[in-house]
């Protein structure tokens, strides 16, 4: 007899994927293409020690299927795929994947740590797989029928695109069936959300995930996803990038005429404000990973280094991501975690804002200061729900000089009356007053709970 679980007489519903902004770690900012099993296990072990704060996903970014990630040309990197043209781990770098085990042994180990396992792919099908015309698993289709050879990734020449036809869907179905069988919980798909935007492949991948029956977070990259595509991406994905790659710069001095790489902290304020109305359970505009702390040994951009941020800039970045409900994906080498970065990522109340706010957005802001000077402060507010709701406000100085302000509470959409506050970073009480007085260093911030 078929049994159906019920709760209080109501059919039990499957748990929503990414009901809160995903929190975790990704290998790209510290390792680039070069992450291997030893490095991944070392960082994941540290992440497991942070699980009590909500850090959950451990993600292997691009390159896990390359035998030589240090090679400059794609053919020399020697991609590895199975008999059906699906990328699999390079055994030389991930020895537990030997004997066709794939990432299952590693994913099983991640799960025993109480964490969730993720990988990165570039959308599409490897070029050589198409040239060899390999069979698509479980079907009569061949790779040439699935591939769209006219739709390549302009900045990653490894793959062709996938056609919007039965063969193309079958290829993605077979890929996600294999990866779900490994125990996949999160997949970041690149060259799909912008330059170029590939709505057909987003739909195909989401459908392939649905068919697995496994709750897998779908993260789309890179940005900037266009605001007019917000509803379309939210229909299929749980995260989508709203900027190009974000790195450890306040604002980039030189950018290409037709792009925004690298995207800095200063640039993120207005971008997050624009996307704030689209953040909701299961759908999270993503301002990219947090390139904080140690970016070593082989970062995805630039030379090995400690993050270029000052402590004020790093705290500003973390505060903005947290209060705006952007996914929190750490980029630091966790095995070299410094005390200051640890203090940020273990502040439970700051993390609770990110995870439990039911409303969040920019505060009210004049366009210019007296004398037509550019306005150099930004405000943000958030409110949590439940039986004991809380209100939070953040003030940011985006200028290069110290600021001192007396702010009416209405700036943060609060009642115009006296309020007390608590400074979350400095852990001190602020006396009840009709105005919030804030002094900030250049590129600094303050974050308060309103009592």
C-alpha positions in Angstrom: 0.0 0.0 0.0 1.3 3.5 -0.9 2.1 5.5 2.2 2.2 9.3 2.0 3.8 11.3 4.9 1.5 14.0 6.3 2.0 16.8 8.8 -1.2 17.8 10.7 -3.2 16.2 8.0 -1.6 18.2 5.2 0.6 16.5 2.6 4.3 17.0 3.4 6.0 19.1 0.8 9.6 18.6 -0.3 12.0 21.0 1.3 12.6 24.1 -0.9 16.0 24.2 -2.5 18.0 27.3 -1.2 15.2 28.6 1.1 17.9 30.8 2.5 20.9 32.3 0.7 23.5 29.5 0.2 26.6 29.8 2.5 29.8 27.9 1.8 33.2 27.9 0.2 34.5 27.7 -3.4 38.0 26.9 -4.5 38.4 29.4 -7.3 39.7 32.5 -5.5 42.5 30.6 -3.8 43.2 27.7 -6.2 42.0 28.7 -9.7 42.1 25.7 -12.0 44.5 23.8 -9.8 42.4 22.5 -6.9 43.2 18.8 -6.1 41.8 16.3 -3.7 44.3 17.0 -0.9 43.7 20.7 -1.0 39.9 20.3 -1.2 39.8 17.9 1.7 42.0 20.3 3.8 39.8 23.3 3.2 36.6 21.2 3.6 37.8 20.0 7.0 38.1 23.6 8.1 34.7 24.4 6.7 33.2 21.6 8.7 34.5 23.3 11.8 32.4 26.3 10.8 29.2 24.4 10.2 27.7 25.6 13.4 27.6 29.1 11.9 25.7 28.0 8.8 28.5 27.4 6.4 27.4 24.4 4.4 28.4 24.0 0.7 31.9 23.0 -0.3 32.4 23.6 -4.0 35.1 22.5 -6.4 35.3 25.2 -9.1 36.6 24.9 -12.7 39.4 22.5 -13.7 38.7 19.2 -11.9 38.5 17.3 -15.2 41.9 18.6 -16.4 45.0 16.5 -16.2 47.2 19.5 -16.6 45.5 22.7 -15.3 48.8 24.6 -15.6 48.8 24.3 -19.4 48.0 27.5 -21.4 46.0 25.9 -24.2 42.9 23.9 -23.8 44.1 20.8 -25.7 47.2 20.6 -23.5 45.1 20.6 -20.4 43.8 17.1 -21.4 40.2 17.0 -20.4 38.9 13.7 -19.1 35.5 12.3 -20.0 33.7 9.0 -19.9 32.6 6.9 -22.9 29.5 9.1 -23.3 31.4 12.4 -23.3 30.6 13.5 -19.8 33.4 15.2 -17.9 34.8 13.2 -15.0 37.5 13.9 -12.4 41.2 13.6 -13.4 42.4 10.6 -11.3 45.9 12.1 -11.1 44.5 14.9 -9.1 41.5 13.2 -7.4 42.7 9.7 -6.7 39.5 8.6 -4.9 37.8 8.9 -8.3 39.7 5.8 -9.7 37.9 2.8 -11.1 35.0 4.9 -12.5 34.0 6.0 -9.0 33.8 9.7 -10.1 33.2 12.1 -7.2 31.0 9.7 -5.2 33.7 8.8 -2.6 34.6 12.4 -2.1 30.9 13.5 -1.9 30.2 10.7 0.6 33.1 12.0 2.7 31.8 15.6 2.5 28.4 14.4 3.6 29.9 12.6 6.7 31.3 16.1 7.6 27.8 17.4 7.7 28.3 19.5 4.6 27.1 19.5 1.0 29.1 18.8 -2.1 29.3 21.1 -5.2 31.1 21.3 -8.5 31.5 23.8 -11.4 31.1 23.2 -15.1 31.2 25.3 -18.2 27.9 24.8 -20.0 28.0 22.7 -23.2 29.8 19.6 -24.5 33.5 19.2 -25.0 34.6 19.9 -28.6 36.6 16.6 -29.0 33.5 14.7 -27.8 31.6 16.1 -30.7 34.4 15.5 -33.1 34.6 11.9 -32.0 30.8 11.8 -32.2 30.4 9.8 -28.9 27.0 8.3 -28.0 24.7 10.0 -25.6 24.1 7.7 -22.6 20.9 5.7 -22.7 19.8 6.9 -26.1 20.3 6.5 -29.8 21.6 10.1 -30.1 25.2 11.0 -30.9 27.1 14.0 -29.7 27.0 15.7 -33.1 23.2 15.8 -32.8 23.4 17.4 -29.3 26.0 20.0 -30.1 25.5 23.6 -31.3 28.9 24.2 -32.9 28.0 27.8 -33.7 27.5 28.7 -30.0 30.9 28.6 -28.2 31.9 30.4 -25.1 33.9 33.5 -26.1 36.2 33.2 -23.1 36.5 29.4 -22.7 37.1 27.5 -25.9 36.7 24.0 -24.3 33.1 23.3 -25.2 30.5 23.7 -27.9 27.0 24.8 -26.9 24.1 22.4 -26.6 21.2 22.5 -29.0 17.6 23.1 -27.9 16.4 19.7 -29.1 15.8 16.2 -27.8 19.5 15.2 -28.2 20.6 18.2 -26.3 18.2 17.6 -23.5 19.3 13.9 -23.4 22.9 15.0 -23.1 22.2 17.2 -20.1 19.9 14.5 -18.6 22.7 12.0 -18.8 25.2 14.4 -17.2 23.0 15.4 -14.3 22.0 11.7 -13.7 25.7 10.8 -13.4 26.5 13.8 -11.1 23.4 13.3 -9.0 24.4 9.7 -8.5 27.7 10.9 -7.1 25.7 12.8 -4.4 25.8 16.3 -5.9 24.1 19.1 -4.0 25.2 22.2 -5.9 26.3 22.9 -9.4 27.7 26.2 -10.7 27.3 26.5 -14.4 29.4 29.1 -16.3 29.1 31.0 -19.5 25.3 30.9 -19.3 23.9 33.9 -17.4 25.6 36.6 -19.5 28.1 37.0 -22.3 26.4 35.0 -23.6 22.9 34.5 -22.0 21.8 31.0 -22.9 18.1 30.7 -21.7 17.6 27.4 -23.6 20.5 25.7 -21.8 19.4 27.1 -18.4 16.1 25.5 -19.0 17.6 22.2 -20.1 19.9 22.0 -17.1 17.1 22.8 -14.7 14.9 20.2 -16.3 17.8 17.6 -16.1 18.1 18.4 -12.4 14.4 18.0 -11.9 14.5 14.6 -13.5 17.1 13.4 -11.0 14.8 13.9 -8.1 17.7 15.3 -6.1 17.6 18.8 -4.5 20.5 20.4 -6.3 21.2 24.2 -6.2 21.7 25.6 -9.6 24.0 28.6 -9.7 24.4 30.6 -12.9 27.5 32.5 -13.9 28.9 35.0 -14.9 27.1 38.3 -14.7 25.9 40.9 -15.1 22.6 39.1 -15.6 20.3 41.6 -17.2 17.5 42.8 -15.0 15.0 42.1 -17.8 15.9 38.5 -17.5 15.2 38.3 -13.7 11.9 36.4 -13.9 13.3 33.9 -16.4 16.4 33.0 -14.4 14.5 32.9 -11.2 12.1 30.4 -12.7 14.9 27.8 -13.1 17.9 28.8 -10.9 18.4 29.4 -7.2 21.4 31.8 -7.7 22.5 34.0 -10.6 25.4 36.3 -10.8 24.5 40.0 -11.0 28.1 41.2 -11.8 31.1 40.0 -13.7 33.8 38.4 -11.6 34.2 40.2 -8.3 37.8 40.5 -6.9 39.7 42.2 -4.0 39.6 45.7 -5.3 37.6 48.7 -4.0 37.0 49.8 -7.6 38.9 48.8 -10.7 41.1 51.6 -12.2 41.0 50.2 -15.7 38.1 48.2 -17.2 37.4 47.1 -20.8 35.1 49.5 -22.7 32.5 46.7 -23.0 32.8 45.1 -19.6 33.2 45.5 -15.9 35.9 43.1 -14.9 37.1 43.1 -12.2 34.0 44.2 -10.2 34.9 45.9 -7.0 33.1 46.5 -3.6 32.4 50.2 -4.5 30.6 49.0 -7.6 28.4 46.5 -5.8 26.3 49.0 -3.8 24.1 50.2 -6.6 24.0 46.8 -8.3 22.7 45.1 -5.1 20.2 47.9 -4.6 18.8 47.4 -8.1 18.4 43.6 -7.5 17.1 43.8 -3.9 13.4 43.3 -4.9 14.2 40.0 -6.6 15.7 38.3 -3.5 13.4 35.7 -2.1 13.4 32.1 -0.8 14.7 29.9 -3.6 15.9 32.8 -5.7 19.0 34.8 -4.8 20.8 37.5 -6.9 24.4 36.6 -6.4 27.1 39.3 -6.1 29.8 36.6 -6.4 32.3 35.0 -4.0 34.1 36.8 -1.1 37.8 37.2 -2.0 39.0 37.7 1.5 41.9 36.5 3.6 44.5 34.2 1.9 44.2 34.0 -2.0 46.8 31.3 -2.4 48.4 29.2 -3.8 47.0 29.8 -7.4 44.2 32.4 -7.4 41.9 32.5 -10.4 43.1 36.1 -11.1 46.4 37.7 -10.2 49.4 36.6 -8.2 49.2 34.6 -4.9 48.5 37.1 -2.1 46.8 38.1 1.0 43.6 39.9 0.0 44.3 43.5 -1.1 41.5 44.8 1.1 42.1 46.9 4.2 40.3 45.5 7.3 37.7 48.3 6.8 37.1 47.3 3.2 36.8 43.6 4.0 34.3 44.3 6.8 32.3 46.6 4.5 32.2 43.9 1.8 31.1 41.2 4.2 28.5 43.5 5.8 27.0 44.5 2.5 26.8 40.9 1.2 25.2 39.8 4.5 22.5 42.5 4.9 21.6 42.4 1.2 21.0 38.7 1.4 23.5 37.8 -1.3 24.7 34.2 -1.1 27.8 34.0 1.1 30.5 31.9 -0.7 33.9 32.2 0.8 36.9 32.4 -1.5 39.7 32.4 1.0 42.1 29.5 1.6 40.5 28.2 4.8 43.7 26.4 5.8 45.3 29.8 6.2 42.4 31.5 7.9 43.5 34.7 9.7 42.0 35.9 12.9 40.3 39.0 11.4 38.6 37.0 8.6 37.5 34.4 11.2 35.9 37.1 13.3 33.8 38.2 10.3 32.6 34.7 9.2 31.8 33.6 12.8 29.7 36.6 13.9 26.4 34.7 14.3 24.1 37.6 14.4 25.5 39.1 11.2 25.0 35.7 9.5 21.5 35.5 10.9 20.6 38.7 9.1 21.6 37.2 5.9 19.8 33.9 6.6 16.6 35.1 8.3 15.8 38.6 6.9 12.4 38.7 5.3 12.8 42.2 4.0 16.0 44.0 3.0 16.9 46.9 0.8 18.7 50.3 0.4 17.9 53.1 2.8 16.6 56.5 1.7 19.4 58.6 0.3 19.7 62.1 -1.1 21.4 62.3 -4.5 23.9 64.9 -3.5 25.3 66.7 -0.4 25.0 70.5 -0.1 27.2 72.2 -2.6 26.6 69.5 -5.2 29.2 67.2 -3.8 28.8 63.5 -4.6 27.0 61.7 -1.8 29.5 59.3 -0.2 27.4 57.4 2.2 25.1 54.4 1.5 22.4 53.0 3.8 20.8 49.6 4.1 18.1 48.1 6.3 16.9 44.6 7.0 14.1 43.0 9.1 13.8 39.5 10.3 10.4 37.7 10.7 9.0 35.3 13.2 7.4 35.9 16.6 10.3 38.2 17.6 11.2 40.3 14.6 14.3 42.4 14.6 15.4 45.4 12.6 19.0 46.1 11.4 20.6 49.1 9.7 24.0 49.5 8.1 25.8 52.7 7.2 28.7 52.7 4.6 31.3 55.3 3.7 32.2 54.8 0.1 34.4 57.9 0.0 38.1 58.3 0.6 37.7 60.7 3.6 36.4 60.1 7.1 32.7 60.9 7.6 30.6 61.9 10.5 26.8 61.9 10.3 23.6 62.3 12.3 20.9 60.3 10.5 17.2 60.4 11.1 15.7 56.9 11.6 13.4 57.5 8.6 16.5 57.0 6.4 16.1 53.3 7.3 12.3 53.2 7.0 11.9 53.3 10.8 9.5 55.3 12.8 10.6 58.9 13.5 11.1 58.5 17.3 13.9 57.7 19.7 15.5 54.3 19.2 18.3 52.5 21.0 20.8 50.4 19.1 23.5 47.7 19.4 26.7 47.9 17.4 27.2 44.3 16.1 30.8 44.6 15.1 32.1 46.5 18.1 29.6 44.8 20.5 28.5 47.9 22.3 25.1 49.5 23.2 24.1 52.8 21.7 21.9 55.0 23.9 18.3 55.8 22.9 18.2 58.9 20.7 16.1 60.5 17.9 19.1 60.4 15.5 21.8 57.8 14.8 25.3 59.3 15.0 27.9 57.5 13.0 31.6 58.2 12.4 33.3 56.1 9.7 36.8 55.7 8.3 37.3 55.7 4.5 35.6 52.7 3.0 34.3 51.7 6.4 30.9 50.7 7.7 28.8 50.2 10.9 26.0 47.7 11.5 23.4 48.0 14.2 20.5 46.1 15.6 17.7 48.5 16.5 16.3 47.9 20.0 
